[in-house]
Structures are given as structure tokens and as C-alpha cells.
């Protein structure tokens, strides 16, 4: 697993908070998802950010977060009916909504160009928002 190098750490999109010391390391099986360099990139408005796999429509407005869990920093919202660029999917905190439980989160770029995670429940398509298994973050 890659670790975040302090030399590659810039400011978050807000420019107010550095990521040094915020990220954890990989834990034991069954532990909360590790907050790694891959997820940390989500906070950057970096035009050279993660590769874009395509776009996916959000069918209901959903929170857009720094990590794949409901307790992480809120970056904003993805709005119903809008297509957003997506990069990959990953397993994170389980979410139950609209009669469905899923632990898949989609790395998407919001309208401000910031990458972050939202529960796949709110994206059109299958439980992975129709991203292939090879598009795992």
C-alpha cells in the first residue's frame, strides 16, 4: 500500500488543512478502511487527478466526502439528475438507504472539480454504478 509522501502533500481544496498526520495506515481485516494516499487525492482540485473512467448520473442528491465513510469530512453534495466524472469504486462503510444496503463508494469529481467519495446507492446502474471490477480504487 502506498503511503502519502509529505513532499506530495499540498493543501486541500480549501487550502486550510494539510493532510500530514491525518492519514492512517492499513489495519487488520475487518477494521475500518485505511485512509491512504489514494483516498487523500480525493480532496485535491488536481486536473491530473485520478483517471476518469466515464460519467455516471446521480439519481438522488448525496453527500460527497473525503473518504468512503459517513463520518469523514463533507466536501459538498452531488446533485440528482447530474452526470459526474467517476474514476473508480472501493469498499467502505456500509450505507442503508432507499431499502438497499451497500458498502461500495464511488470516487467522483464534483461540480467544483474536487474528487471525493459518495455511496454507490445514489448512482444509476448496478451496485458498482456500472463500473467494471477492474475499476477498483
C-alpha positions, 0 to 999 in steps of 0.5 A: 500500500502506498503511503502519502509522501509529505513532499506530495502533500499540498493543501486541500481544496480549501487550502486550510488543512494539510493532510500530514498526520491525518492519514492512517495506515492499513489495519487488520481485516475487518477494521475500518478502511485505511485512509491512504494516499489514494483516498487523500487525492480525493480532496485535491482540485488536481486536473491530473487527478485520478483517471476518469473512467466515464460519467455516471448520473446521480439519481438522488442528491448525496453527500460527497466526502473525503473518504468512503465513510459517513463520518469523514469530512463533507466536501459538498453534495452531488446533485440528482439528475447530474452526470459526474466524472467517476474514476473508480469504486472501493469498499467502505462503510456500509450505507442503508438507504432507499431499502438497499444496503451497500458498502461500495463508494464511488470516487467522483469529481464534483461540480467544483472539480474536487474528487471525493467519495459518495455511496454507490446507492445514489448512482444509476446502474448496478451496485458498482454504478456500472463500473467494471471490477477492474475499476477498483480504487 
